[in-house]
Structure formats: C-alpha cells, structure tokens
Amino acid sequence: MNFDTPTQTVLYTIEQAIKEYRRFCQKNISEVISDITVDQGLVLIIIDKNPKMTQKEMAELVFKDYASMTRMIDLMVKKGYLQRLINEEDRRRFLLEITAKGKDALEKLQPAIEYNRNTALKGLSATEILQLYNSLQKIISNCKE
C-alpha cells in the first residue's frame, strides 16, 4: 500500500476508530449515568467479574498507569460506587468491593454497553470480527517484541 501521509495508514485508522468508539460510548453512558466515565464503567465490570484482582492488574486491563488507577479508584470510592476493605491475607493491600450504588450502575449500564458494541460492530460478520481480532493480536504481538 502506498500512503501519502502517516494519517492514511491502517495504524492511524485503528487509533481513529478507538477514539470514535470511546467518544460514542461516553456519550451513551453519560445519558444513563452522568457521573461515570467509560474507564470507571470498565473498572466496575472488572471488579464484578474478578473481585480479587489487584489494582496493578486492573490498571493493565484499562491501559492506565498505577497512579492514574489509584486516582480513578479514589474518585469512585468518593462517589460511592466502590468501597475499600482490609485484605486479611495481606494487610498492605486492600480489596475493592462494589457498593449497592455501583451494582445499580452496572445494571443500568448493561443495555448501553450492549448497544455500543452492537452499533460499532454492525455490518461485520462473526468471521470478520474474528479475523479483525486476530489481526489486531498480531499487531500487538509484533509491537511487544
């Protein structure tokens, strides 16, 4: 392929798609719960599915550094979506638990999350989605070498 500018490369298009998707998701999430971000919604989902996950592991999943993750969790605790509990197995660490408000938020966000995914992937077959996933995994692997 011959491209005149870097912005015409497939990698730039991937970045553009991600930014448009995040913008689209945030708009739809904000219509349901005005004080939650896409990343905060991800944190709720991650904790709901993996309650013993460490903050470091969580940060890696949402592409945040540890300090940013700490700030996000602090804000979510302050807003009442999460609470910190003492980890009896390792008192230097804490466990995060979703509060009733957080569980309510998860329930309310579920239809918006499904709508966002379905809209973004509309027109793509299951085979195309799998092929795209595999291609993106190759790019990720190439960049980690």
N, CA, C and O atoms as a GROMACS GRO file, in nm:
protein
  580
    1MET      N    1   0.084  -0.119   0.000
    1MET     CA    2   0.000   0.000   0.000
    1MET      C    3   0.088   0.124   0.000
    1MET      O    4   0.194   0.128   0.063
    2ASN      N    5   0.043   0.224  -0.070
    2ASN     CA    6   0.118   0.348  -0.076
    2ASN      C    7   0.034   0.458  -0.012
    2ASN      O    8  -0.079   0.484  -0.054
    3PHE      N    9   0.090   0.523   0.089
    3PHE     CA   10   0.019   0.628   0.160
    3PHE      C   11   0.098   0.757   0.151
    3PHE      O   12   0.221   0.758   0.164
    4ASP      N   13   0.028   0.867   0.129
    4ASP     CA   14   0.094   0.997   0.119
    4ASP      C   15   0.133   1.054   0.255
    4ASP      O   16   0.236   1.119   0.268
    5THR      N   17   0.050   1.029   0.355
    5THR     CA   18   0.078   1.083   0.488
    5THR      C   19   0.061   0.973   0.593
    5THR      O   20  -0.008   0.875   0.568
    6PRO      N   21   0.125   0.990   0.709
    6PRO     CA   22   0.110   0.890   0.816
    6PRO      C   23  -0.036   0.871   0.860
    6PRO      O   24  -0.073   0.764   0.908
    7THR      N   25  -0.118   0.974   0.844
    7THR     CA   26  -0.257   0.964   0.888
    7THR      C   27  -0.340   0.876   0.796
    7THR      O   28  -0.457   0.849   0.825
    8GLN      N   29  -0.282   0.830   0.686
    8GLN     CA   30  -0.354   0.742   0.594
    8GLN      C   31  -0.317   0.595   0.616
    8GLN      O   32  -0.358   0.509   0.537
    9THR      N   33  -0.242   0.566   0.719
    9THR     CA   34  -0.202   0.428   0.745
    9THR      C   35  -0.310   0.356   0.825
    9THR      O   36  -0.394   0.418   0.889
   10VAL      N   37  -0.306   0.224   0.819
   10VAL     CA   38  -0.403   0.143   0.892
   10VAL      C   39  -0.390   0.165   1.043
   10VAL      O   40  -0.490   0.161   1.115
   11LEU      N   41  -0.268   0.188   1.091
   11LEU     CA   42  -0.249   0.209   1.235
   11LEU      C   43  -0.317   0.337   1.281
   11LEU      O   44  -0.376   0.341   1.389
   12TYR      N   45  -0.309   0.441   1.201
   12TYR     CA   46  -0.378   0.565   1.235
   12TYR      C   47  -0.530   0.543   1.233
   12TYR      O   48  -0.602   0.595   1.317
   13THR      N   49  -0.576   0.464   1.136
   13THR     CA   50  -0.719   0.435   1.127
   13THR      C   51  -0.766   0.357   1.249
   13THR      O   52  -0.877   0.379   1.298
   14ILE      N   53  -0.683   0.266   1.300
   14ILE     CA   54  -0.717   0.193   1.422
   14ILE      C   55  -0.732   0.292   1.538
   14ILE      O   56  -0.828   0.284   1.614
   15GLU      N   57  -0.637   0.383   1.550
   15GLU     CA   58  -0.644   0.483   1.657
   15GLU      C   59  -0.769   0.569   1.643
   15GLU      O   60  -0.836   0.598   1.742
   16GLN      N   61  -0.799   0.609   1.521
   16GLN     CA   62  -0.919   0.691   1.497
   16GLN      C   63  -1.045   0.613   1.536
   16GLN      O   64  -1.136   0.669   1.597
   17ALA      N   65  -1.050   0.485   1.501
   17ALA     CA   66  -1.166   0.401   1.534
   17ALA      C   67  -1.182   0.391   1.685
   17ALA      O   68  -1.294   0.399   1.736
   18ILE      N   69  -1.073   0.372   1.756
   18ILE     CA   70  -1.078   0.362   1.902
   18ILE      C   71  -1.129   0.492   1.963
   18ILE      O   72  -1.215   0.490   2.051
   19LYS      N   73  -1.076   0.605   1.916
   19LYS     CA   74  -1.119   0.734   1.971
   19LYS      C   75  -1.266   0.760   1.943
   19LYS      O   76  -1.339   0.808   2.030
   20GLU      N   77  -1.311   0.729   1.821
   20GLU     CA   78  -1.453   0.748   1.788
   20GLU      C   79  -1.541   0.656   1.872
   20GLU      O   80  -1.647   0.697   1.920
   21TYR      N   81  -1.497   0.532   1.891
   21TYR     CA   82  -1.574   0.438   1.973
   21TYR      C   83  -1.583   0.486   2.117
   21TYR      O   84  -1.691   0.481   2.177
   22ARG      N   85  -1.473   0.532   2.174
   22ARG     CA   86  -1.474   0.581   2.313
   22ARG      C   87  -1.565   0.703   2.326
   22ARG      O   88  -1.638   0.716   2.424
   23ARG      N   89  -1.560   0.792   2.228
   23ARG     CA   90  -1.645   0.911   2.230
   23ARG      C   91  -1.792   0.870   2.224
   23ARG      O   92  -1.875   0.921   2.299
   24PHE      N   93  -1.824   0.778   2.135
   24PHE     CA   94  -1.959   0.725   2.119
   24PHE      C   95  -2.007   0.659   2.249
   24PHE      O   96  -2.118   0.684   2.294
   25CYS      N   97  -1.921   0.576   2.307
   25CYS     CA   98  -1.955   0.507   2.433
   25CYS      C   99  -1.979   0.605   2.545
   25CYS      O  100  -2.077   0.593   2.619
   26GLN      N  101  -1.890   0.704   2.559
   26GLN     CA  102  -1.904   0.800   2.668
   26GLN      C  103  -2.035   0.877   2.656
   26GLN      O  104  -2.102   0.902   2.757
   27LYS      N  105  -2.072   0.915   2.535
   27LYS     CA  106  -2.198   0.987   2.513
   27LYS      C  107  -2.315   0.901   2.561
   27LYS      O  108  -2.403   0.951   2.632
   28ASN      N  109  -2.317   0.775   2.524
   28ASN     CA  110  -2.428   0.687   2.560
   28ASN      C  111  -2.427   0.651   2.708
   28ASN      O  112  -2.533   0.640   2.770
   29ILE      N  113  -2.310   0.634   2.766
   29ILE     CA  114  -2.300   0.605   2.909
   29ILE      C  115  -2.346   0.726   2.990
   29ILE      O  116  -2.417   0.712   3.090
   30SER      N  117  -2.306   0.845   2.947
   30SER     CA  118  -2.344   0.968   3.018
   30SER      C  119  -2.494   0.992   3.017
   30SER      O  120  -2.548   1.055   3.108
   31GLU      N  121  -2.562   0.943   2.914
   31GLU     CA  122  -2.708   0.956   2.909
   31GLU      C  123  -2.775   0.868   3.014
   31GLU      O  124  -2.886   0.897   3.057
   32VAL      N  125  -2.707   0.762   3.055
   32VAL     CA  126  -2.762   0.670   3.156
   32VAL      C  127  -2.720   0.714   3.296
   32VAL      O  128  -2.804   0.725   3.386
   33ILE      N  129  -2.590   0.739   3.315
   33ILE     CA  130  -2.536   0.783   3.444
   33ILE      C  131  -2.436   0.894   3.413
   33ILE      O  132  -2.331   0.870   3.354
   34SER      N  133  -2.470   1.014   3.453
   34SER     CA  134  -2.393   1.131   3.410
   34SER      C  135  -2.253   1.142   3.471
   34SER      O  136  -2.167   1.209   3.415
   35ASP      N  137  -2.230   1.078   3.585
   35ASP     CA  138  -2.100   1.098   3.652
   35ASP      C  139  -2.007   0.977   3.643
   35ASP      O  140  -1.920   0.959   3.728
   36ILE      N  141  -2.026   0.895   3.541
   36ILE     CA  142  -1.939   0.779   3.524
   36ILE      C  143  -1.872   0.786   3.387
   36ILE      O  144  -1.935   0.822   3.288
   37THR      N  145  -1.744   0.752   3.383
   37THR     CA  146  -1.671   0.750   3.256
   37THR      C  147  -1.664   0.608   3.202
   37THR      O  148  -1.697   0.512   3.272
   38VAL      N  149  -1.622   0.596   3.079
   38VAL     CA  150  -1.604   0.463   3.018
   38VAL      C  151  -1.509   0.380   3.104
   38VAL      O  152  -1.538   0.264   3.133
   39ASP      N  153  -1.397   0.439   3.144
   39ASP     CA  154  -1.299   0.365   3.224
   39ASP      C  155  -1.355   0.324   3.360
   39ASP      O  156  -1.326   0.214   3.408
   40GLN      N  157  -1.434   0.411   3.422
   40GLN     CA  158  -1.494   0.376   3.551
   40GLN      C  159  -1.594   0.262   3.533
   40GLN      O  160  -1.605   0.174   3.619
   41GLY      N  161  -1.668   0.263   3.423
   41GLY     CA  162  -1.758   0.152   3.394
   41GLY      C  163  -1.681   0.022   3.376
   41GLY      O  164  -1.724  -0.083   3.423
   42LEU      N  165  -1.566   0.030   3.307
   42LEU     CA  166  -1.481  -0.088   3.290
   42LEU      C  167  -1.433  -0.141   3.425
   42LEU      O  168  -1.432  -0.262   3.448
   43VAL      N  169  -1.394  -0.051   3.513
   43VAL     CA  170  -1.348  -0.091   3.646
   43VAL      C  171  -1.459  -0.165   3.721
   43VAL      O  172  -1.433  -0.267   3.784
   44LEU      N  173  -1.581  -0.115   3.714
   44LEU     CA  174  -1.693  -0.183   3.780
   44LEU      C  175  -1.711  -0.324   3.723
   44LEU      O  176  -1.731  -0.419   3.798
   45ILE      N  177  -1.705  -0.336   3.592
   45ILE     CA  178  -1.722  -0.467   3.528
   45ILE      C  179  -1.610  -0.562   3.569
   45ILE      O  180  -1.634  -0.678   3.601
   46ILE      N  181  -1.487  -0.512   3.568
   46ILE     CA  182  -1.371  -0.594   3.604
   46ILE      C  183  -1.381  -0.643   3.748
   46ILE      O  184  -1.359  -0.761   3.776
   47ILE      N  185  -1.415  -0.553   3.840
   47ILE     CA  186  -1.426  -0.593   3.981
   47ILE      C  187  -1.541  -0.690   4.000
   47ILE      O  188  -1.531  -0.785   4.078
   48ASP      N  189  -1.651  -0.668   3.929
   48ASP     CA  190  -1.767  -0.757   3.939
   48ASP      C  191  -1.730  -0.899   3.895
   48ASP      O  192  -1.773  -0.996   3.958
   49LYS      N  193  -1.650  -0.911   3.790
   49LYS     CA  194  -1.613  -1.043   3.738
   49LYS      C  195  -1.489  -1.102   3.805
   49LYS      O  196  -1.471  -1.224   3.804
   50ASN      N  197  -1.404  -1.017   3.863
   50ASN     CA  198  -1.278  -1.061   3.924
   50ASN      C  199  -1.256  -0.988   4.056
   50ASN      O  200  -1.168  -0.902   4.064
   51PRO      N  201  -1.334  -1.018   4.159
   51PRO     CA  202  -1.329  -0.940   4.283
   51PRO      C  203  -1.193  -0.939   4.354
   51PRO      O  204  -1.168  -0.850   4.435
   52LYS      N  205  -1.108  -1.034   4.327
   52LYS     CA  206  -0.978  -1.040   4.396
   52LYS      C  207  -0.864  -0.982   4.312
   52LYS      O  208  -0.747  -0.990   4.351
   53MET      N  209  -0.896  -0.925   4.197
   53MET     CA  210  -0.793  -0.870   4.109
   53MET      C  211  -0.723  -0.753   4.177
   53MET      O  212  -0.786  -0.671   4.245
   54THR      N  213  -0.592  -0.746   4.158
   54THR     CA  214  -0.516  -0.638   4.219
   54THR      C  215  -0.533  -0.510   4.137
   54THR      O  216  -0.572  -0.513   4.021
   55GLN      N  217  -0.502  -0.399   4.202
   55GLN     CA  218  -0.511  -0.270   4.135
   55GLN      C  219  -0.414  -0.264   4.017
   55GLN      O  220  -0.446  -0.205   3.913
   56LYS      N  221  -0.298  -0.324   4.031
   56LYS     CA  222  -0.199  -0.326   3.923
   56LYS      C  223  -0.252  -0.403   3.802
   56LYS      O  224  -0.239  -0.357   3.689
   57GLU      N  225  -0.312  -0.519   3.827
   57GLU     CA  226  -0.369  -0.598   3.718
   57GLU      C  227  -0.482  -0.521   3.649
   57GLU      O  228  -0.495  -0.524   3.526
   58MET      N  229  -0.563  -0.454   3.730
   58MET     CA  230  -0.672  -0.375   3.676
   58MET      C  231  -0.620  -0.262   3.587
   58MET      O  232  -0.673  -0.237   3.479
   59ALA      N  233  -0.516  -0.195   3.634
   59ALA     CA  234  -0.456  -0.084   3.558
   59ALA      C  235  -0.411  -0.132   3.421
   59ALA      O  236  -0.428  -0.062   3.321
   60GLU      N  237  -0.352  -0.251   3.416
   60GLU     CA  238  -0.306  -0.306   3.288
   60GLU      C  239  -0.423  -0.332   3.194
   60GLU      O  240  -0.412  -0.311   3.073
   61LEU      N  241  -0.534  -0.379   3.248
   61LEU     CA  242  -0.651  -0.410   3.165
   61LEU      C  243  -0.716  -0.285   3.106
   61LEU      O  244  -0.771  -0.290   2.996
   62VAL      N  245  -0.710  -0.173   3.177
   62VAL     CA  246  -0.772  -0.050   3.127
   62VAL      C  247  -0.669   0.048   3.073
   62VAL      O  248  -0.700   0.165   3.048
   63PHE      N  249  -0.546   0.000   3.054
   63PHE     CA  250  -0.438   0.079   2.993
   63PHE      C  251  -0.409   0.208   3.070
   63PHE      O  252  -0.394   0.315   3.010
   64LYS      N  253  -0.401   0.197   3.201
   64LYS     CA  254  -0.370   0.312   3.287
   64LYS      C  255  -0.244   0.280   3.367
   64LYS      O  256  -0.214   0.163   3.393
   65ASP      N  257  -0.172   0.384   3.405
   65ASP     CA  258  -0.061   0.360   3.496
   65ASP      C  259  -0.118   0.348   3.638
   65ASP      O  260  -0.233   0.382   3.663
   66TYR      N  261  -0.034   0.301   3.728
   66TYR     CA  262  -0.080   0.273   3.864
   66TYR      C  263  -0.134   0.399   3.932
   66TYR      O  264  -0.236   0.392   4.001
   67ALA      N  265  -0.067   0.512   3.915
   67ALA     CA  266  -0.111   0.637   3.979
   67ALA      C  267  -0.247   0.682   3.926
   67ALA      O  268  -0.332   0.725   4.003
   68SER      N  269  -0.268   0.671   3.796
   68SER     CA  270  -0.398   0.708   3.737
   68SER      C  271  -0.508   0.616   3.789
   68SER      O  272  -0.620   0.660   3.816
   69MET      N  273  -0.474   0.488   3.801
   69MET     CA  274  -0.571   0.391   3.852
   69MET      C  275  -0.608   0.424   3.996
   69MET      O  276  -0.725   0.416   4.034
   70THR      N  277  -0.509   0.462   4.076
   70THR     CA  278  -0.535   0.499   4.215
   70THR      C  279  -0.629   0.619   4.221
   70THR      O  280  -0.723   0.620   4.300
   71ARG      N  281  -0.603   0.720   4.138
   71ARG     CA  282  -0.690   0.839   4.136
   71ARG      C  283  -0.832   0.802   4.095
   71ARG      O  284  -0.929   0.851   4.154
   72MET      N  285  -0.845   0.715   3.995
   72MET     CA  286  -0.977   0.674   3.950
   72MET      C  287  -1.052   0.600   4.060
   72MET      O  288  -1.170   0.626   4.084
   73ILE      N  289  -0.984   0.510   4.128
   73ILE     CA  290  -1.047   0.435   4.237
   73ILE      C  291  -1.085   0.529   4.351
   73ILE      O  292  -1.194   0.517   4.407
   74ASP      N  293  -0.995   0.621   4.386
   74ASP     CA  294  -1.027   0.720   4.490
   74ASP      C  295  -1.156   0.794   4.456
   74ASP      O  296  -1.242   0.813   4.542
   75LEU      N  297  -1.169   0.836   4.330
   75LEU     CA  298  -1.287   0.909   4.287
   75LEU      C  299  -1.412   0.821   4.293
   75LEU      O  300  -1.519   0.867   4.333
   76MET      N  301  -1.399   0.696   4.254
   76MET     CA  302  -1.512   0.604   4.257
   76MET      C  303  -1.555   0.573   4.400
   76MET      O  304  -1.674   0.554   4.426
   77VAL      N  305  -1.460   0.567   4.492
   77VAL     CA  306  -1.492   0.550   4.634
   77VAL      C  307  -1.566   0.674   4.683
   77VAL      O  308  -1.668   0.663   4.752
   78LYS      N  309  -1.514   0.790   4.648
   78LYS     CA  310  -1.575   0.917   4.689
   78LYS      C  311  -1.718   0.930   4.635
   78LYS      O  312  -1.806   0.981   4.704
   79LYS      N  313  -1.741   0.885   4.512
   79LYS     CA  314  -1.874   0.892   4.451
   79LYS      C  315  -1.968   0.784   4.505
   79LYS      O  316  -2.089   0.791   4.484
   80GLY      N  317  -1.912   0.686   4.577
   80GLY     CA  318  -1.996   0.582   4.636
   80GLY      C  319  -2.017   0.458   4.551
   80GLY      O  320  -2.104   0.377   4.582
   81TYR      N  321  -1.938   0.442   4.444
   81TYR     CA  322  -1.952   0.323   4.358
   81TYR      C  323  -1.870   0.205   4.410
   81TYR      O  324  -1.904   0.090   4.383
   82LEU      N  325  -1.764   0.235   4.484
   82LEU     CA  326  -1.676   0.131   4.538
   82LEU      C  327  -1.648   0.159   4.685
   82LEU      O  328  -1.663   0.272   4.732
   83GLN      N  329  -1.608   0.055   4.756
   83GLN     CA  330  -1.555   0.074   4.891
   83GLN      C  331  -1.431  -0.012   4.907
   83GLN      O  332  -1.417  -0.118   4.846
   84ARG      N  333  -1.340   0.038   4.990
   84ARG     CA  334  -1.216  -0.035   5.017
   84ARG      C  335  -1.235  -0.119   5.143
   84ARG      O  336  -1.293  -0.074   5.242
   85LEU      N  337  -1.186  -0.242   5.136
   85LEU     CA  338  -1.191  -0.332   5.251
   85LEU      C  339  -1.049  -0.376   5.283
   85LEU      O  340  -0.965  -0.387   5.194
   86ILE      N  341  -1.024  -0.403   5.409
   86ILE     CA  342  -0.894  -0.455   5.450
   86ILE      C  343  -0.879  -0.597   5.395
   86ILE      O  344  -0.970  -0.679   5.406
   87ASN      N  345  -0.765  -0.624   5.335
   87ASN     CA  346  -0.734  -0.757   5.285
   87ASN      C  347  -0.671  -0.835   5.400
   87ASN      O  348  -0.557  -0.809   5.438
   88GLU      N  349  -0.744  -0.929   5.454
   88GLU     CA  350  -0.697  -1.005   5.570
   88GLU      C  351  -0.575  -1.092   5.536
   88GLU      O  352  -0.495  -1.124   5.624
   89GLU      N  353  -0.561  -1.130   5.409
   89GLU     CA  354  -0.447  -1.212   5.368
   89GLU      C  355  -0.319  -1.130   5.353
   89GLU      O  356  -0.209  -1.181   5.371
   90ASP      N  357  -0.334  -1.002   5.321
   90ASP     CA  358  -0.219  -0.913   5.302
   90ASP      C  359  -0.261  -0.773   5.342
   90ASP      O  360  -0.320  -0.700   5.262
   91ARG      N  361  -0.231  -0.736   5.464
   91ARG     CA  362  -0.282  -0.610   5.520
   91ARG      C  363  -0.220  -0.486   5.453
   91ARG      O  364  -0.266  -0.374   5.478
   92ARG      N  365  -0.119  -0.505   5.370
   92ARG     CA  366  -0.061  -0.391   5.297
   92ARG      C  367  -0.149  -0.353   5.178
   92ARG      O  368  -0.137  -0.243   5.123
   93ARG      N  369  -0.235  -0.442   5.140
   93ARG     CA  370  -0.324  -0.420   5.024
   93ARG      C  371  -0.468  -0.411   5.073
   93ARG      O  372  -0.501  -0.451   5.184
   94PHE      N  373  -0.550  -0.359   4.986
   94PHE     CA  374  -0.692  -0.356   5.018
   94PHE      C  375  -0.770  -0.424   4.907
   94PHE      O  376  -0.721  -0.437   4.795
   95LEU      N  377  -0.890  -0.466   4.939
   95LEU     CA  378  -0.980  -0.523   4.840
   95LEU      C  379  -1.082  -0.417   4.803
   95LEU      O  380  -1.118  -0.333   4.885
   96LEU      N  381  -1.127  -0.420   4.680
   96LEU     CA  382  -1.231  -0.328   4.636
   96LEU      C  383  -1.361  -0.404   4.624
   96LEU      O  384  -1.365  -0.516   4.572
   97GLU      N  385  -1.466  -0.344   4.674
   97GLU     CA  386  -1.598  -0.406   4.667
   97GLU      C  387  -1.694  -0.307   4.604
   97GLU      O  388  -1.690  -0.187   4.633
   98ILE      N  389  -1.779  -0.357   4.518
   98ILE     CA  390  -1.879  -0.272   4.455
   98ILE      C  391  -1.992  -0.249   4.555
   98ILE      O  392  -2.043  -0.344   4.615
   99THR      N  393  -2.029  -0.124   4.573
   99THR     CA  394  -2.137  -0.088   4.664
   99THR      C  395  -2.272  -0.113   4.596
   99THR      O  396  -2.278  -0.149   4.478
  100ALA      N  397  -2.380  -0.095   4.671
  100ALA     CA  398  -2.514  -0.107   4.614
  100ALA      C  399  -2.531  -0.007   4.499
  100ALA      O  400  -2.591  -0.039   4.397
  101LYS      N  401  -2.479   0.114   4.517
  101LYS     CA  402  -2.486   0.216   4.411
  101LYS      C  403  -2.409   0.169   4.288
  101LYS      O  404  -2.454   0.189   4.175
  102GLY      N  405  -2.294   0.106   4.309
  102GLY     CA  406  -2.215   0.055   4.198
  102GLY      C  407  -2.285  -0.059   4.126
  102GLY      O  408  -2.281  -0.066   4.003
  103LYS      N  409  -2.350  -0.148   4.201
  103LYS     CA  410  -2.424  -0.259   4.141
  103LYS      C  411  -2.542  -0.207   4.059
  103LYS      O  412  -2.572  -0.258   3.951
  104ASP      N  413  -2.608  -0.105   4.113
  104ASP     CA  414  -2.718  -0.041   4.042
  104ASP      C  415  -2.668   0.021   3.911
  104ASP      O  416  -2.732   0.010   3.807
  105ALA      N  417  -2.552   0.086   3.918
  105ALA     CA  418  -2.492   0.148   3.799
  105ALA      C  419  -2.461   0.041   3.694
  105ALA      O  420  -2.489   0.060   3.576
  106LEU      N  421  -2.402  -0.070   3.737
  106LEU     CA  422  -2.371  -0.179   3.644
  106LEU      C  423  -2.496  -0.228   3.573
  106LEU      O  424  -2.495  -0.249   3.451
  107GLU      N  425  -2.601  -0.246   3.649
  107GLU     CA  426  -2.727  -0.294   3.592
  107GLU      C  427  -2.782  -0.195   3.490
  107GLU      O  428  -2.829  -0.234   3.383
  108LYS      N  429  -2.778  -0.067   3.524
  108LYS     CA  430  -2.829   0.037   3.434
  108LYS      C  431  -2.743   0.052   3.309
  108LYS      O  432  -2.794   0.084   3.202
  109LEU      N  433  -2.612   0.030   3.323
  109LEU     CA  434  -2.520   0.048   3.211
  109LEU      C  435  -2.522  -0.067   3.111
  109LEU      O  436  -2.486  -0.049   2.995
  110GLN      N  437  -2.565  -0.184   3.154
  110GLN     CA  438  -2.557  -0.303   3.068
  110GLN      C  439  -2.623  -0.283   2.932
  110GLN      O  440  -2.561  -0.317   2.831
  111PRO      N  441  -2.745  -0.230   2.924
  111PRO     CA  442  -2.805  -0.210   2.791
  111PRO      C  443  -2.724  -0.113   2.704
  111PRO      O  444  -2.712  -0.134   2.583
  112ALA      N  445  -2.669  -0.008   2.764
  112ALA     CA  446  -2.588   0.089   2.687
  112ALA      C  447  -2.461   0.023   2.636
  112ALA      O  448  -2.419   0.047   2.522
  113ILE      N  449  -2.399  -0.061   2.718
  113ILE     CA  450  -2.277  -0.131   2.678
  113ILE      C  451  -2.305  -0.223   2.559
  113ILE      O  452  -2.230  -0.225   2.462
  114GLU      N  453  -2.414  -0.298   2.568
  114GLU     CA  454  -2.451  -0.388   2.459
  114GLU      C  455  -2.484  -0.309   2.333
  114GLU      O  456  -2.445  -0.349   2.223
  115TYR      N  457  -2.556  -0.198   2.348
  115TYR     CA  458  -2.589  -0.112   2.234
  115TYR      C  459  -2.462  -0.058   2.169
  115TYR      O  460  -2.449  -0.059   2.046
  116ASN      N  461  -2.369  -0.012   2.251
  116ASN     CA  462  -2.243   0.042   2.198
  116ASN      C  463  -2.169  -0.062   2.115
  116ASN      O  464  -2.126  -0.034   2.003
  117ARG      N  465  -2.154  -0.181   2.169
  117ARG     CA  466  -2.082  -0.288   2.098
  117ARG      C  467  -2.154  -0.327   1.970
  117ARG      O  468  -2.092  -0.338   1.864
  118ASN      N  469  -2.285  -0.348   1.981
  118ASN     CA  470  -2.362  -0.389   1.863
  118ASN      C  471  -2.357  -0.284   1.753
  118ASN      O  472  -2.345  -0.317   1.635
  119THR      N  473  -2.367  -0.157   1.791
  119THR     CA  474  -2.363  -0.049   1.693
  119THR      C  475  -2.226  -0.043   1.626
  119THR      O  476  -2.217  -0.030   1.504
  120ALA      N  477  -2.121  -0.051   1.705
  120ALA     CA  478  -1.985  -0.041   1.650
  120ALA      C  479  -1.954  -0.157   1.555
  120ALA      O  480  -1.884  -0.139   1.456
  121LEU      N  481  -2.006  -0.274   1.584
  121LEU     CA  482  -1.974  -0.392   1.504
  121LEU      C  483  -2.080  -0.424   1.398
  121LEU      O  484  -2.072  -0.525   1.329
  122LYS      N  485  -2.180  -0.335   1.386
  122LYS     CA  486  -2.289  -0.356   1.290
  122LYS      C  487  -2.231  -0.372   1.149
  122LYS      O  488  -2.143  -0.296   1.107
  123GLY      N  489  -2.282  -0.471   1.078
  123GLY     CA  490  -2.237  -0.493   0.941
  123GLY      C  491  -2.117  -0.585   0.929
  123GLY      O  492  -2.079  -0.624   0.818
  124LEU      N  493  -2.056  -0.620   1.040
  124LEU     CA  494  -1.943  -0.714   1.038
  124LEU      C  495  -1.993  -0.854   1.074
  124LEU      O  496  -2.067  -0.871   1.171
  125SER      N  497  -1.952  -0.952   0.996
  125SER     CA  498  -1.991  -1.090   1.027
  125SER      C  499  -1.905  -1.141   1.142
  125SER      O  500  -1.803  -1.081   1.177
  126ALA      N  501  -1.946  -1.252   1.200
  126ALA     CA  502  -1.868  -1.314   1.307
  126ALA      C  503  -1.728  -1.350   1.257
  126ALA      O  504  -1.630  -1.338   1.331
  127THR      N  505  -1.719  -1.394   1.132
  127THR     CA  506  -1.589  -1.428   1.073
  127THR      C  507  -1.501  -1.304   1.060
  127THR      O  508  -1.382  -1.308   1.090
  128GLU      N  509  -1.560  -1.193   1.016
  128GLU     CA  510  -1.484  -1.068   1.002
  128GLU      C  511  -1.437  -1.016   1.138
  128GLU      O  512  -1.325  -0.966   1.150
  129ILE      N  513  -1.522  -1.029   1.239
  129ILE     CA  514  -1.485  -0.985   1.374
  129ILE      C  515  -1.368  -1.069   1.425
  129ILE      O  516  -1.273  -1.015   1.481
  130LEU      N  517  -1.375  -1.200   1.406
  130LEU     CA  518  -1.266  -1.289   1.448
  130LEU      C  519  -1.138  -1.258   1.371
  130LEU      O  520  -1.030  -1.256   1.430
  131GLN      N  521  -1.149  -1.234   1.243
  131GLN     CA  522  -1.032  -1.201   1.161
  131GLN      C  523  -0.970  -1.068   1.208
  131GLN      O  524  -0.848  -1.057   1.218
  132LEU      N  525  -1.054  -0.969   1.236
  132LEU     CA  526  -1.005  -0.841   1.286
  132LEU      C  527  -0.935  -0.860   1.420
  132LEU      O  528  -0.826  -0.805   1.442
  133TYR      N  529  -0.996  -0.936   1.509
  133TYR     CA  530  -0.938  -0.964   1.640
  133TYR      C  531  -0.800  -1.028   1.624
  133TYR      O  532  -0.703  -0.986   1.688
  134ASN      N  533  -0.792  -1.129   1.539
  134ASN     CA  534  -0.664  -1.198   1.519
  134ASN      C  535  -0.558  -1.106   1.458
  134ASN      O  536  -0.441  -1.112   1.496
  135SER      N  537  -0.598  -1.021   1.365
  135SER     CA  538  -0.504  -0.926   1.305
  135SER      C  539  -0.453  -0.827   1.409
  135SER      O  540  -0.334  -0.797   1.412
  136LEU      N  541  -0.542  -0.778   1.493
  136LEU     CA  542  -0.501  -0.684   1.598
  136LEU      C  543  -0.409  -0.751   1.699
  136LEU      O  544  -0.314  -0.689   1.748
  137GLN      N  545  -0.435  -0.878   1.730
  137GLN     CA  546  -0.347  -0.952   1.821
  137GLN      C  547  -0.207  -0.965   1.762
  137GLN      O  548  -0.108  -0.958   1.835
  138LYS      N  549  -0.197  -0.985   1.631
  138LYS     CA  550  -0.066  -0.992   1.565
  138LYS      C  551   0.008  -0.860   1.577
  138LYS      O  552   0.128  -0.857   1.604
  139ILE      N  553  -0.063  -0.749   1.556
  139ILE     CA  554   0.000  -0.617   1.568
  139ILE      C  555   0.050  -0.597   1.711
  139ILE      O  556   0.162  -0.550   1.731
  140ILE      N  557  -0.032  -0.632   1.808
  140ILE     CA  558   0.008  -0.619   1.949
  140ILE      C  559   0.133  -0.702   1.975
  140ILE      O  560   0.228  -0.655   2.037
  141SER      N  561   0.132  -0.826   1.929
  141SER     CA  562   0.247  -0.915   1.949
  141SER      C  563   0.372  -0.860   1.882
  141SER      O  564   0.481  -0.864   1.940
  142ASN      N  565   0.358  -0.809   1.761
  142ASN     CA  566   0.472  -0.752   1.689
  142ASN      C  567   0.534  -0.635   1.766
  142ASN      O  568   0.656  -0.619   1.768
  143CYS      N  569   0.450  -0.555   1.827
  143CYS     CA  570   0.499  -0.437   1.899
  143CYS      C  571   0.561  -0.471   2.034
  143CYS      O  572   0.636  -0.391   2.089
  144LYS      N  573   0.531  -0.588   2.087
  144LYS     CA  574   0.588  -0.629   2.216
  144LYS      C  575   0.723  -0.697   2.200
  144LYS      O  576   0.791  -0.722   2.299
  145GLU      N  577   0.763  -0.726   2.078
  145GLU     CA  578   0.890  -0.796   2.055
  145GLU      C  579   1.008  -0.706   2.082
  145GLU      O  580   1.123  -0.749   2.068
   0.00000   0.00000   0.00000
